[in-house]
Amino acid sequence: MKAFKESAKIFAKAVLTDEFTAELAEIGSSVLVEPINAVGAFPTRNAREGQFEDADKISGENMARIIKSRGGCIQRCPDTYGSC
């Protein structure tokens, strides 16, 4: 059990300090759009295709840039948590 706990600590530290994990926390799962699209696994056109030619336009990174440039997600945003 001790070896398992030590391994779990090492794994948790690796996950928490990983650059990609930080993007997931900051942007959300939409950060996965471009990597999934790049490997041909992005369900497109009723899942008949695996790549979307405009994936960069709907990626989490691009949406974050748009939201930041607008000063928030939408006018009168009901987000009470302040994430917009």
LINSUL-V493096 format. One record per helix or strand of 3 or more residues. SS is the DSSP state (helix for helix, strand for strand). FROM is the first residue (numbers start at 1). TO is the last residue. If there is no record, write none. Layout:
# LINSUL-V493096
ss=SS from=FROM to=TO
ss=SS from=FROM to=TO
This chain:
# LINSUL-V493096
ss=helix from=2 to=17
ss=helix from=19 to=27
ss=helix from=29 to=38
ss=helix from=55 to=58
ss=helix from=60 to=70
